[in-house]
């Protein structure tokens, strides 16, 4: 679906992405993981056209992203960010149908699609009449997911979608999200810094460090066949953190 | 979106009324300066014009000499009362004070002058009779030995070459404590002991009322200030009977009569219109109908004028400032320039800005609207820019990645999110606008400033309040009106945010 070819991107001389070549395969859930500052969010910026590569190319279905095709490509992406990114002046429903209305879908089609998404995300319909400020964090993420799925996109991009939720809600939404991905069988790219979350979602796991991909494979590969001492180090740190987190 | 339609309608109404006002500028326009004697003389000229069937209107108390002179040259007004001393000293410096030479010089600028009306209203300096007695001061020369005296001069006298600077040089006066005062407030300042000496006009009504001693000009410094009318020479073709009628006043008004008329207006509170009519009846046996207005109808007229000023200028401010704020946000380089420019406009004192407008747009409603419009830009531009710049980057990126075009993002996402900030800017601009609009009266735009000006001139507190109270009430009304509009139009999601 997406292809990055020898892409570099620097911020004021410091490379955030250092010569990455990467293919996002259709139908798979690809998880980008790594410590903060490793470049995983920059990859999202490049794929959504928010950032331009310094060198190399980013393409979507064999088309190199440029200023002309970016609008039509973006409409084939669903994008969910950490705190949902819902527009505060619009109700949940208005947020969800914003693009459909902009593209002049008939009302019946919009309502039908929203009904399907309500079923999928198991959000109570009256929640859609609320404004983001009146929703809980988990509800906001569900509405944000509905908005991302509204146009039935080919690719779903999720940037730390559960990062702002407290642990209890987080576990609940994680499971629901995993079930939704199962049902949709869409191409999903997810950024997280949480190894457990990555393991839960990933068909393919990419561990990044300093703008490079250190390991590319399944979750099992990561644990059992680390390619680099850093992989082991990262897993160790994550497990220690999980332990500390478990101590009340 | 209903509010947009309402706004457009108000704007449209304002512009229609504005052009309507401009269209009505066909009759002979008589101007007068912002002091009673000038207003009475302006009123006389107006009644004389109407007496011979020339439709004449009086644009009273327009401001100072410069404003009237420029308005005359540019054709904004057709005639106004002036003093020969002012012409020689200020308007045509270097001209001989001889009347024939003066007339010739004026004619080269397209301006005609009547013969003197009879009285000499020259500058003079005055002190309270009892303090002058105590210090044994009779002449201006006597002041030289009393450096501790405090002088309060009208701003015009303080500035002009034939005013204080000439007095100081000619008499070698040592006084340091010299402040600027409004001429009409000066009498109160001297009677309450806030100042020791003020400048006067020799026909001022208050001289006897406040028991003032006019100091003798023992070195004959002050030139003669014979009252005349100046008029545009093209009037001799356009309205010859007006000019003939005006000339009937030549040599007819004595200083005593002028003092008496000034006193009738200022101290007995009779309208300038009826004072002028009484003079024309008694002296020239002309029956004119002074146009008397009740305070209520005056109030209605001023309210209408003020509302037009505010509605038109504020609508224009909104119409231009919001797009300017958007530009400033979208192009940061250009934005710095825009923000600096609108801020620079607001550093110009409002009165100065109004006067700057006169050479460009003349006098009346138009220049006042433009000045107020410029004044209203800053708060709205700044708040629009700040509102847009303050939207969280996550929301901006979400809107981009959704696939909305830049224009759709601006209209559907960014401007609505910035709306609370923009609304706050509009409210600030509206309140400033309502207050500043009172200054519009100084350049003939009317409004609540008119009764305030007249009230200061006539020392009539009730008249000042008749302008000041409605202006303050209107400011509060506009403020709460916009607040209500905001509650009606702002989505709940943003209002909740504002509260939390």
Interface residues (C-beta under 8 A of the other chain):
Chain A: X48 X50 X71 X72 X74 X75 X77 X79 X81 X82 X83 X85 X86 X87 X88 X89 X90 X91 X98 X99 X102 X131 X132 X133 X134 X147 X157
Chain B: X394 X395 X397 X398 X399 X400 X401 X402 X403 X404 X405 X408 X412 X413 X416 X417 X419 X491 X492 X493 X494 X496 X497 X500
